[in-house]
Amino acid sequence: MKVVDMHCDTIARIYEIRNQGEETGLGKNNLHLDLEKMQKGDYGLQNFALFVSLEREKRPFEYAMKLVDTFYGEMEKHQDWISPVTSYEDLERNWSQGKMSALLTIEEGGVCQGNLAYLRNFYRLGVRMMTLTWNYPNELGFPNYMNEDEAAMMGSTMGRPDTKRGLTETGIMFLEEMERLGMIIDVSHLNDAGIWDVFRYTEKPFVASHSNARALVPECPRNLTDEMIRELGNRGGVAGINYCIDFLHDPKDWRQGEKKKSLVADMVRHMKHMRQIGGIGCIGLGSDFDGIGGELEMSSGADLPLLEQEMRKEGFTQSEIEAVFYKNVLRVYREVL
């Protein structure tokens, strides 16, 4: 079964490990994803994020450029296995040649520092998707996230949804330019008010690359409400199932002493809920591999057959499994890129 995954942080992890003086790369490593694992899992396309923390990196644009360099260095080194894509035609060509594809994304719109010229230059460098925020406010908008002190004051481990602060004027300008360029808008990490602004100010399909159903895990404001899932389905967009335990299982539901683990059964539970609310067409995969911790039943890219087996066991048809694994996301890419 072909796999299209809308989000991983593997490039950032490779850069960080090398910065610590250790050798690693995309060919084979000890991370969730490498090319050997992806080949075993029958990957067709992986989105590789340029992940930047605004709190940690004081020069976010420059840091993102270093990650771009890391990405293309790995693409050149392993060009017999995988090639970058900037259009749907590139993807078709790679698949016809038996290659995997890599699509470059940004996880943190703040790397553009509010400058549309930076956005356009990232596009010229091959970036085709961008989250408007990560976990900190930036020139474009606000995240659904609080630091530990703020969350504790609200009586939550992860914070509460921000329904008040919408996108900034600059954020709305970025939406318009991303649609003009053919760059996919990603609302994962964006706050509730900002997500509704994206619906309001855009026309094309967009994605939540790694977000699940909030109705099943109310403690996680990064997940989508039923209303968002319904409207995303109506728009033709897709939400990628996040494999992180905090997105999959409400902490209140763990029995005392029970070992916490990300389970494929929980992933399929979210899929069934999202199918009921927004239709099968709004569901994709967004692992967040190499950006998440904890114990994972599906612990690497080689393990995707476990998810396929669980979906079959829970009554998903062949066409529904294909839709979730790759066809829904490719439909968006074909329309937007």
N, C-alpha and C positions, 0 to 999 in steps of 0.2 A: 504494500500500500504506500503510494507516494506521500511524503510528508512535506508540508509547507508550514514553517514556524515563524511567527511574526516578531519574536523578540528573544534575544539572548544578550548577555554582557561579556561574551567570551573574549572579544578583542580587547576590551578594557582590562580584563584579568590577565591576559597575556602581556600587555604593556606593563602592568603593575608588577608582575612576577619578574620580568626582565629588569625592571628598575631596581629590584632588590638583588640583582646580580645572579639570578638563576636563569638557566636556559630552558625555554619552552617554545611551543609554536602550535599552529593549528593542525599539523599533520598527525601528531600523536602526543597526548599530554595526560595529566591526572585530573583534568577538569570534567565537567559534565559533557562538554562537546569537543570532539576533534573529528577530523575527516574520516578516520577509521570507524568511529562510532556512528557517524552520520551515514556512512555507506552501509553499515550493517542494519541501520534503521530505515533504509530506503528513502533518504532525504532527497527531495527535488530542489527545494529552495530554503535557505535560512536567511532571515534578516539579522544582520550584525549591527548592534547599536554602538554609537559613540557615546558612552555614558560618562557624564561629567557631574561631579558634586560641586555646586556653587559655594557651599560652606568650606570645602576643603581646598578647592582650586581658585586662587586669586586671579588667575589669567585664564578664564574658561575657554576663550576662543583659541588661544595658543595651545592649550592642553588638547582640545578637540582636534587640532591640526596634527598633533603628534599621533593621535589615535588613527586619523585618516592614513598617515604614513605607515603605521603598523598594519592596518587592514590591507593596503595595496602591496606591502612587502610580502604578506602571507599569500595573497592572490597570485603574485608573480612566482613565488616559490613552489606553489602547488597547482600551477595552471593546467596540468594534465587531469586534475581531479575536479577542479571548481573554477568558475569564472564569475566576475561581477556582472550584474545586469542593471541597466537603467531604463529598459523598456520591455514591454511584453514580448516583442520580437526577439530580443536578446535571450529571454528565457526559453522560448521555443527552439532557438538555435542550439543552446546548450543541451537541452534535453535530447534533441535529435542526434547530438554527438556523444551522448552518454555521460555528460558532465552534470555535476551538481551546480546550482546557482547561488550567488550571494548578493543580497540587496542591502545597501548601506543605509542606515538610519541614524537619527540623533535622539538621544534620551536626555533632553534638557534644552528647551528653546532659548534659555538664557545665554547659551554660547554665542548667539547672534548679537547679544548686547543691545537689542532693540533696533539694530541696523539692518534694513532690507538688503543692502549691498552684501552683507555677510551671508544672509539667507541665499541670495542668488549665487554667490560664489560656492557655497556648500552644494547647491544644486549642480553647478558646473563640475564639481568634484565627484558627482555621482550619488549624492544623498537624495533619496526618493521618499522618505518618510520622517516625520519629526513629532515628538511629544512637545506640547507647548510649555509644559513645566515638568520638573521632577518634584522633589519634596520641599522646595523653597520658593517663595514668591520671586518673580522676575519681572522684566519690563512688559511681559505679555499677559500675565495673569497670576493665579493663586492655586496652590495644590490642596488636595484633600488629605492633609497630613498636619500633625502638630508634633512639636518636640515633646520629650518625656514630661517636662514640667507642665506644659500646657495641657497635655492629655490627662495628667493626674488631676489637675484642677477641674477637668470636665468629667472625672470619674471613669475614664476609658483608658485602655491600653494603646489604642491607635488613633485617638482623636475622634472628632465628630464631623459629619459632612458640613462643608461651608456652602451655604445656600444664598449668601448675601452678596459676595464680591464677584462681579462678573469680569469679563476680559477688559483689559485697558483699551484705549483707542489704538495704541500700537499693536496690541494683540489682534484686533479686528483687521487692521491693515495687513498683518501677517497672514491671516486667513485668506484674504482676497488674493494676495500674491502667491500663496501656496497653490490655490486653485488655478490661478492663471498659468503657473509654471507646470503643473501636473505633478505636484508633490503631495503625498498622502498625509492628511491631518490625522494625528494620533491623540486621542483624549485621555488615554491612561495617565494617571497621576493628577489630572486637572480636577478642580473642585466642581461641585454640582452646578453652581451658577455659571461657571465658565463653560461647562459642557452644554448647557442650554443655550448659551450664546453661540456656540459652534453650530448647533441646529438652526439658530435664528439667522446667522450671517453667511451660511454656505448653501450650496446647491448640490454638490456632488456627494457621493458616498464617502464616508470616512471610517476610521477604525478606533477601537479601544484595544491596543495590541496585546495587553496582558492584564485582563480584568474579568472577574467572575460575577456571580449573582449575589447582590446584597441581601435579597430576601432570605437566602440560606445562611449567610454569615453577616448579620447586622453590625457586628463589631468592626467590620472592615469597610471603612468609607471609600476605599479604593475600588471596591466592587460597584457594579451598576445597579440602579434601582430598576424595578420592573417597567416603570414608565420609560426609562432610558432605553432598555432592551427592546421594548415594543417599537419605539420611534426609530431606533437604529435599524431594526429589521425593515421598517417601512421605507427608510432612506436607501436601503440596499447595502448598508454597512455591515461590519463584522466585529465581534468581540473575540479575542483569543483567550482560551482557557489558560489561566495561570496555574502552574504546578505547586506554588508555594502553599504550605500548610495553613498559614494565616488567612489565606484567601478562600480556602476550601472547607474548613471545618471550624465551626464556632467553638471558641475555647470553653464555653459553658457546657458543651455537650461531651467533653472528655470525662470519662469516669476516673475517679481518684486512683492514682497509681497506674493508669493506662498509658502505654507508651505512645507518644505523639509522633505521627508519621503521615507524610503526604501519600494518599492512596488513590489508585486509579478509580476505585469505586466512588470516591468523592468527586473526582473530575466528571465522571459520567452522571452523577446526581445533579451537578450544576448544568450539564448539557441538557438533561431531560427537562429541567425547569426552564431554561432559556428557550428550548424548542417550543414548549407550551406557550410561552409569553410572546416571543418574537419570530418563531418559525425556525426551521432547521437552517435556513439560509443566513442567519445572523451569527453562526457559531464557527469559530476556527480554533487554531492552536497558537498559544503565546507562552511558551514554557517558562520564560525568565531564567533559563539555565545559566549558570555561573553568575547569577545575580541574587540567588536565593540560597539559604542555608537549611539546616535541619535534615532529617532522614527522609529519603525519597524512595518509594517503592519503584517508581520509574526513574532510576538514578542517572541515566545518561541517554544520549541520543540513540543508542543501540537498543533501548528497551521499548520503543514505540509499539511493537506488536502486542505488548501487554494491554495497552489502551484499546487497540482494535479488538482484542479478544473480549474485553469487558463490555465494550459497546455491543458486540454481537450477543453476548450473554444477556444483556438488558434490553434486547429486542430492536436495536437499531438495524435498519436494512442496509444492504450493500451500498445503495445510492446515498443514503444518509451518512454513512461512514466516509465515503469518498468526498462528500460535500464538506464535512468537518475537517478532514485531514488535508485537503488541498483545494477543492473546487471553489468553495466560497471565497477564499482569499484571492485566488487567481481571477475570479470574476471582477472583484474590486480593482485589482491591478490592471486588468485589461481595460477597464473603463476610465481609470484615472491617470495612469502613467502616460 
